């Protein structure tokens, strides 16, 4: 008797603070999936101009080709793919949640990487709703730049009240809970 083919879709989420390796882990999963016969498509939001327009690049220099998109509706051009990966998902709007649900209902694997909290420690963008629908969650941490403890917060070191401020170590530090709330 043949083994039945399983076509269940599912959502994997990789989250945590800045400098925790979210993009690196997304790249690792996509590279691993490249050994299958599955068609993979990778996206990042148009707002993320760091490093490259055509690649998702981790802080350690790892990179993979991607499609930079302004709106999640652009994903509809790629529905023949089997695996959909999204980096910096916090920068997409709430439509990403329904898109992910539609994809998994059609047997697709969805890999999401993003900040679960902003630099004020508030839930960020569509990530809380995506986390609620996730089948697998990997929450990463970093190292606190102040004390060396486990960092789970992204601390903004520049004065700017906007929720979205794209940047790297010139604008943010990873901090533990104690150092985050000390705000020194």
C-alpha positions in Angstrom: 0.0 0.0 0.0 1.5 3.4 -1.0 2.2 6.0 1.7 -0.3 8.9 1.3 1.1 12.2 0.4 0.6 14.8 3.1 -0.3 18.3 1.7 -0.8 20.1 5.0 0.3 23.7 5.0 1.8 25.3 8.1 3.3 28.5 9.4 6.7 28.7 11.1 7.7 31.9 12.9 11.2 33.0 13.8 11.0 36.0 16.2 13.1 37.8 18.8 14.9 41.1 19.2 17.3 42.8 16.9 20.7 41.0 16.5 19.3 37.6 17.6 19.8 35.9 14.2 16.3 35.8 12.8 17.4 36.5 9.2 20.3 34.0 9.6 17.8 31.3 10.7 15.4 32.2 7.9 18.3 31.8 5.4 19.3 28.5 7.0 15.8 27.1 6.6 15.5 28.3 3.0 18.9 26.8 2.1 17.9 23.5 3.7 14.6 23.5 1.8 16.6 24.0 -1.4 17.6 20.3 -1.2 13.9 19.3 -1.8 12.1 19.4 -5.0 9.9 22.2 -3.7 9.7 25.7 -5.3 10.7 28.4 -2.9 10.0 32.1 -3.1 11.5 34.7 -0.6 10.2 38.2 0.1 11.1 41.2 2.0 9.3 44.6 2.4 10.2 47.4 0.2 10.9 49.6 3.2 14.0 47.5 4.1 16.8 48.9 2.0 19.6 47.8 4.3 22.4 45.9 2.5 20.6 45.1 -0.8 17.4 45.5 -2.7 17.6 42.0 -4.3 18.9 40.0 -1.3 18.0 39.2 2.2 21.3 39.7 4.1 22.0 38.7 7.7 24.2 40.8 10.0 27.0 38.2 9.5 26.9 38.6 5.7 24.8 35.4 4.7 22.5 36.2 1.9 19.8 34.8 -0.4 18.0 36.2 -3.4 14.6 37.7 -2.7 11.7 39.7 -4.1 11.3 43.1 -2.6 7.6 43.9 -2.4 5.5 46.9 -1.5 2.3 45.1 -0.8 1.5 41.5 0.0 -0.9 41.3 -3.0 2.3 41.1 -5.1 2.7 37.5 -3.7 -0.2 36.4 -5.9 2.2 36.3 -8.8 4.1 33.4 -7.2 1.3 31.1 -6.0 2.8 28.2 -7.9 5.5 28.0 -5.2 5.4 25.5 -2.4 7.4 27.4 0.2 6.9 31.1 1.0 9.5 32.9 3.2 9.1 36.5 4.5 11.8 38.5 6.2 11.1 41.6 8.4 7.5 40.6 8.6 6.7 43.3 11.2 7.0 45.9 8.3 4.1 44.3 6.4 0.5 45.3 7.1 -2.2 43.1 8.6 -3.0 41.6 5.1 0.0 39.3 5.7 -2.0 37.4 8.2 -4.8 36.5 5.8 -2.3 35.8 3.1 -0.5 33.3 5.3 -3.8 31.6 6.2 -4.8 31.3 2.6 -1.4 29.9 1.7 -1.5 27.2 4.4 -5.1 26.3 3.4 -3.6 25.5 0.0 -0.9 23.2 1.4 1.9 25.7 1.4 4.7 26.1 3.9 5.1 29.6 5.2 8.3 30.8 7.0 8.1 34.2 8.7 10.9 36.1 10.4 10.4 39.3 12.3 10.5 41.4 15.4 7.7 40.4 17.8 8.1 43.7 19.7 9.1 47.2 18.7 11.6 49.4 20.6 9.0 50.3 23.1 8.3 46.6 23.8 4.9 46.8 22.2 3.6 44.1 19.8 4.8 45.0 16.3 2.8 45.0 13.1 1.1 41.8 12.1 3.4 39.6 14.2 1.1 39.1 17.2 -1.6 37.7 14.9 0.8 35.6 12.9 2.2 34.2 16.1 -1.4 33.3 17.2 -1.8 31.2 14.0 1.7 29.7 13.9 2.2 26.0 14.0 5.9 26.3 15.0 7.6 29.2 16.9 11.3 29.8 17.4 12.0 32.7 19.7 15.6 33.7 19.6 17.5 36.0 21.9 20.7 38.1 21.7 23.3 39.3 24.1 22.8 42.5 26.1 25.2 45.2 25.0 25.1 46.7 28.5 25.7 43.7 30.8 26.2 40.6 28.6 23.0 38.9 29.9 20.4 37.3 27.6 18.8 40.1 25.6 15.1 39.8 24.5 14.5 43.5 23.8 15.5 45.9 21.0 16.5 49.2 22.5 16.5 52.4 20.3 19.6 54.5 21.0 18.6 57.5 18.9 15.8 59.9 19.6 12.9 59.3 17.3 9.3 58.5 18.3 8.2 56.8 15.1 7.4 53.1 15.5 9.1 52.2 12.3 12.7 53.4 12.0 14.8 51.0 9.9 18.4 50.7 11.1 21.2 48.7 12.4 23.6 49.1 15.3 23.8 52.8 14.7 20.2 53.0 15.9 19.6 50.0 18.1 21.1 47.7 20.7 20.0 44.4 22.1 19.2 44.6 25.8 18.1 42.4 28.7 14.9 43.3 30.5 16.8 45.0 33.4 18.9 47.2 31.1 16.0 47.9 28.7 13.9 49.4 31.5 16.8 51.3 33.1 17.0 53.2 29.8 20.6 54.3 30.3 
